[in-house]
Amino acid sequence: MIVLDTTVLVYAKGADHPLRDPCRELVRAVGDGAVAATTTVEVIQEFAHVRARRCSRQDAAQLARDFTELLSPLLIVGEGDLRAGMALFERHEAVGAFDAVLAASAIAHGAAALVSADRTFAAISGLCHVAPDPDGVAHLLAR
């Protein structure tokens, strides 16, 4: 099971960008059952927030519901994940609080990888970070 960060969802549904096609390919593979993936409520919430800046709230909400269905069951981020995330946040200057908690949750749930365009995840020990670029997605699809 892999965990998807907000960046994957945003690029998969966004405008022209070098990561759009690989992100779409990964999301399509999840839908086809070729890759087991999940995320958190917080990631989907952040996606809706970002999407609503460029599109209607209705569009953002519908896509958020679609991603919820696609990626369920969602990871439950609990108190232990928050505590571990804050420890990561303290140790890694470049990692934001949201990302630190997501990383801690992925580690705690035994995720094979956390897929994100945010390269700061690569600095976190115990976390396999995969970029959603053509090479990263090809690697995930070959598993």
C-alpha positions in Angstrom: 0.0 0.0 0.0 1.2 3.5 -0.9 0.2 6.8 0.5 -0.6 9.7 -1.8 0.2 13.3 -0.9 -1.9 16.3 -2.0 0.5 17.1 -4.8 -0.4 13.9 -6.6 -4.1 14.7 -6.5 -3.6 18.3 -7.5 -1.4 17.4 -10.5 -3.7 14.6 -11.6 -6.6 16.9 -11.9 -4.8 20.1 -12.8 -3.7 22.0 -15.8 -0.7 21.3 -18.0 2.3 20.4 -15.9 5.3 18.0 -16.3 3.9 15.8 -13.5 0.2 15.8 -14.7 0.5 12.8 -16.9 2.4 10.5 -14.5 0.0 11.5 -11.7 -2.9 10.7 -13.9 -1.4 7.4 -14.8 -0.9 6.5 -11.1 -4.5 7.5 -10.2 -5.8 5.5 -13.2 -3.7 2.5 -12.0 -5.2 2.8 -8.5 -8.7 2.9 -10.1 -7.9 -0.2 -12.1 -6.7 -2.1 -9.0 -3.1 -2.3 -10.2 -1.8 -0.3 -7.3 -3.1 -0.2 -3.7 -3.1 3.3 -2.5 -4.7 5.5 0.2 -4.3 8.9 1.8 -5.8 10.8 4.7 -8.8 13.0 5.3 -6.5 15.9 5.7 -4.9 15.4 2.3 -8.3 15.3 0.6 -9.4 18.4 2.5 -6.2 20.2 1.4 -6.9 19.1 -2.2 -10.4 20.5 -2.1 -9.0 23.8 -0.7 -6.4 24.1 -3.4 -8.8 23.1 -6.2 -11.5 25.6 -5.1 -9.0 28.4 -5.6 -9.1 27.7 -9.4 -12.4 26.0 -9.9 -15.9 26.0 -8.4 -16.5 24.7 -4.9 -18.9 22.2 -6.4 -16.1 20.9 -8.6 -13.7 20.7 -5.7 -16.2 19.0 -3.5 -17.1 16.4 -6.1 -13.5 15.6 -6.9 -12.8 15.3 -3.2 -15.7 12.8 -2.8 -14.3 10.9 -5.9 -10.9 10.7 -4.3 -12.4 9.6 -1.0 -14.1 6.7 -2.7 -11.0 5.8 -4.8 -8.6 5.8 -1.9 -10.8 4.3 0.8 -10.3 3.1 3.4 -8.4 6.2 4.4 -5.6 6.2 6.9 -6.8 7.3 10.3 -4.4 9.9 11.7 -4.4 9.5 15.5 -2.7 11.0 18.5 0.3 8.8 18.1 0.8 9.9 14.5 0.5 13.5 15.7 3.1 13.0 18.4 5.5 11.2 16.0 4.9 13.9 13.4 5.8 16.7 15.8 9.0 14.8 16.6 9.8 14.7 12.8 8.8 18.4 12.5 11.3 19.3 15.2 14.1 17.3 13.6 13.6 18.3 10.0 13.7 22.1 9.4 12.5 21.8 5.8 9.5 19.7 6.6 6.2 21.4 7.5 4.0 20.3 10.3 1.3 18.9 7.9 3.9 16.9 5.9 5.6 15.7 9.1 2.3 14.2 10.4 1.5 12.7 7.0 5.0 11.1 7.0 4.6 9.8 10.5 1.2 8.3 9.6 2.6 6.6 6.5 5.4 5.1 8.6 3.1 3.9 11.4 0.8 2.2 8.9 3.6 0.4 7.1 3.2 2.2 3.8 5.5 0.9 1.1 6.0 4.5 -0.1 4.7 8.0 0.3 4.3 9.6 -3.2 4.7 13.3 -3.3 6.2 16.0 -5.5 7.6 17.5 -2.3 11.1 16.3 -2.1 11.6 17.2 1.5 10.0 13.8 2.4 13.2 12.1 1.1 15.1 13.4 4.2 12.9 11.4 6.6 14.5 8.2 7.8 12.2 5.2 7.7 10.1 6.6 4.9 10.3 5.6 1.3 9.6 8.7 -0.7 8.7 8.4 -4.4 8.4 11.4 -6.7 5.4 11.2 -9.0 7.5 11.8 -12.1 7.7 9.3 -15.0 10.5 7.2 -13.4 8.8 7.2 -10.0 5.4 6.1 -11.3 7.0 3.5 -13.6 8.8 2.1 -10.5 5.5 1.9 -8.6 3.6 0.3 -11.5 6.4 -2.4 -11.8 6.0 -3.6 -8.2 
